Amino acid sequence: MAKRVQVVLREEIRKLGNVGDLVEVAPGYARNFLFPRGMAVRTTPGVLKQVERRREEERQRLAQIKADAETMKTALETIGLFTIKKPVGENDAIFGTVTSADVAEVIETNTAKEVDRREITVPDINKLGEYQATIKLHAEVTALINLRVAAE
């Protein structure tokens, strides 16, 4: 049974890892494939410090993205109610439907911040009234906003 060696990847290798990952591989694989092609480097104390520093920077970057999403959620919830105007027919029925693009446009005009329309979940809206839409701002942050559909 051969001893495994630790290497740091310099580029993404499918089924092995991403750039900067510390992985254990067979010594022959490292010596004959990874090192000659420049895909990995040997682990040294200096390289390990660089890997740890990159991980910490990435952790801080992800924390900042989540904090920005939390701030956006708070801003959306403090506004309270977004109004969308649509042409109306008989029995308060609207022409067409309210789409996620309509909701994204209303949010952008009221907050001056852009929201990806693909992350907005809107219920089927065919009449005037008040509804709730869900916006996924981050993997762990979801905002619930109130919509009022009014006549033009």
C-alpha positions in Angstrom: 0.0 0.0 0.0 1.6 3.2 -1.2 1.9 6.3 0.9 -0.3 9.3 -0.2 1.2 12.8 -0.7 -0.4 16.2 -0.2 -0.4 18.6 -3.0 -2.1 22.0 -3.6 -4.0 22.3 -6.9 -3.1 25.2 -9.2 -6.1 24.5 -11.5 -9.4 22.8 -11.3 -9.3 19.1 -11.9 -12.5 17.2 -12.3 -13.2 14.6 -9.6 -10.1 15.9 -7.6 -10.7 19.5 -6.6 -10.7 23.2 -7.3 -7.9 25.8 -7.5 -6.2 26.1 -4.1 -7.6 22.8 -2.7 -5.3 20.7 -0.5 -5.7 17.1 -1.7 -4.0 13.8 -1.1 -3.0 11.8 -4.2 -0.8 8.8 -5.0 2.9 9.8 -5.3 3.1 8.5 -8.9 0.1 10.5 -10.0 1.6 13.6 -8.5 5.1 13.0 -9.8 4.2 11.8 -13.3 1.1 13.8 -14.1 0.3 16.8 -11.9 3.8 18.2 -11.3 5.0 18.1 -15.0 1.9 19.8 -16.3 2.0 22.5 -13.6 -1.4 21.4 -12.2 -0.2 21.1 -8.6 2.6 22.0 -6.3 4.2 20.2 -3.4 3.0 21.3 0.1 5.5 23.3 2.0 4.8 25.5 5.1 4.8 28.6 2.9 2.3 27.1 0.5 0.1 26.0 3.3 0.1 29.5 4.7 -1.0 30.8 1.3 -3.8 28.3 1.1 -5.0 29.2 4.5 -4.9 32.9 3.7 -6.9 32.3 0.4 -9.5 30.3 2.4 -9.8 33.1 4.9 -10.3 35.7 2.1 -12.9 33.5 0.5 -14.7 33.0 3.8 -14.7 36.8 4.3 -16.0 37.4 0.7 -18.8 34.9 1.2 -19.7 36.5 4.6 -19.9 39.9 2.9 -22.2 38.6 0.2 -24.5 37.2 2.8 -24.4 40.4 4.8 -25.3 42.4 1.6 -28.3 40.0 1.1 -29.4 40.5 4.7 -29.3 44.3 4.2 -31.3 44.0 1.0 -33.9 41.8 2.8 -34.2 44.4 5.5 -34.6 47.2 2.9 -37.3 45.2 1.0 -39.3 44.4 4.2 -39.2 48.0 5.5 -40.7 49.3 2.3 -43.7 47.0 3.1 -45.8 47.2 0.0 -45.0 47.4 -3.7 -47.7 48.5 -6.1 -48.0 47.1 -9.6 -50.4 48.8 -12.0 -52.1 46.7 -14.7 -55.0 47.3 -17.1 -58.3 45.8 -15.8 -61.3 44.2 -17.4 -64.5 42.9 -15.9 -64.8 41.6 -12.4 -61.4 43.1 -11.4 -59.6 40.7 -13.7 -56.3 42.0 -15.1 -55.2 41.6 -18.7 -52.3 39.2 -18.7 -50.6 38.3 -15.4 -48.1 39.7 -13.0 -44.7 38.1 -13.8 -41.4 38.0 -11.9 -40.0 40.6 -14.4 -42.8 43.0 -13.4 -41.9 42.5 -9.7 -38.2 43.0 -10.4 -38.9 46.2 -12.3 -41.1 47.6 -9.4 -38.4 46.7 -6.8 -35.7 48.4 -9.0 -37.7 51.6 -9.3 -38.5 51.8 -5.6 -35.1 50.7 -4.2 -32.6 51.5 -7.0 -31.2 48.0 -6.4 -31.4 45.3 -9.0 -32.9 41.9 -8.2 -32.5 38.9 -10.5 -36.0 38.0 -11.8 -35.2 34.3 -11.9 -34.9 34.4 -8.1 -38.4 35.8 -7.6 -41.4 33.4 -7.0 -44.7 35.0 -7.8 -48.1 33.3 -7.2 -50.6 33.2 -10.0 -52.1 36.7 -10.1 -55.1 37.2 -12.3 -57.2 39.7 -10.3 -56.7 42.9 -8.4 -55.7 42.6 -4.8 -52.8 42.0 -2.4 -50.4 39.1 -2.8 -47.0 37.9 -1.4 -43.9 37.1 -3.5 -40.8 35.3 -2.4 -37.3 36.5 -3.4 -34.3 34.3 -2.9 -31.4 36.8 -2.3 -28.8 34.3 -1.1 -28.7 30.5 -0.5 -29.6 31.2 3.2 -31.5 34.5 2.8 -35.1 34.7 1.5 -37.3 37.8 1.6 -41.1 37.9 1.6 -42.6 41.0 0.0 -46.2 42.2 -0.3 -47.6 43.2 -3.7 -50.6 45.2 -4.4 -52.0 44.9 -7.9 -53.9 48.0 -8.8 -55.8 49.3 -11.8 -54.0 51.6 -14.2 
